[in-house]
């Protein structure tokens, strides 16, 4: 299992609008690509020196190939929508993670 992690710092001036968009549209659009089996949105519990609120959107892909398909065929369009809506009010970085083991 591969986790595609997108860390987002969102300016407080657009926070509520962004959060609603993420929960009602963007995450669903990403899942509708068929490249991921599930997703979760979590708040990062740190006080940012730069301000804003930080979140991690985690998308679970069954394979590296599925993630590569997403990046090549779907990500540019979906990223552009967020950039058009929130432009300089949003800072993101992405990390690919591979699950090695899980414990309960």
N, C-alpha and C positions, 0 to 999 in steps of 0.2 A: 504494500500500500504506500502511496506517495501522497504527501500533504503539500499542496501549493498554498503557501502562507503569504498573504498580502497585509503588510502593516501600514496603517493609515493614520496620519495625524490630521485632524480636521479642525479648522478654525471654529471657535465658539459662535461666531456670527452666523454660520450656516449649519451648525451641528444638528439641530432638530430636523431640518429639511433633509440633510444628508442621511441621517439615521433612518428616517422613514423611507427614503429612496432605496437604501440598502436592503431593508427588511421586506419591502413590498415589491421591489422591481429587480434591482441589480442581481442579488443572489439567485433569485429565480431564473433570471436570464442566463446566468452562468451555468446553473444546473441543467437548464433546458438544452444546452449544447450536447448533452449526453456523454461528456468527457469525465464527469465526476459522479460519485455515488451519493455524496452528502456534503453538507457544509455546516459551519458554525461561525458565529460572530461573537467575539469576546472583547471585553474592555480591558485594556492594559492598566493596571492599578499603580501608576506612577504619576508624580507631578512633573510635568514637562517644563523645563527651563524656557523653552520657546513658546509656551502657551499651547492652547488647543487641547483636544481630547484625543487619545490614541486608542485605536482598536486593532485587532487582528482578525481578518477574515480567513478562515481555514477551509480549503476545498479538498476533498478526499478523492483521489484518482486511483483506479485499480492497477494502473501500470504507468511506467515512464512514457510508453507510446501514447497513452490517452492524454497525458499532460502535454506531450509534444504536439499532438493534434490540436489541443485547445490553443496553445501558444501560436501555432502557425495559422490556424483557420478561423479562430473566434476572438482571441484576445484583443487584436488591434481595434476592432469595431466597438467592443464593450469598454475598453479603456477610454476611447475617444468620447463616448457618451459622458462618462464621469468627468473627464477633463473639460468638456464643454460646459457642463453644469456648474462645476465647482472651481475650475481653473486654479488660480493662485491661492485658494483657500484650503487646498488639500495637498499633502505631501505623502507619497507612497514609496515603499520599497518591497521587493518580492524575494522570497526565499523558497527553494525547493527542498523538501525534507523527506527522507525515507524512513519509514517505521521499521526498526530492527526487532523490537519485541515490545509486548504490552503485558502489564501485570495488574492484578486486582487483589 
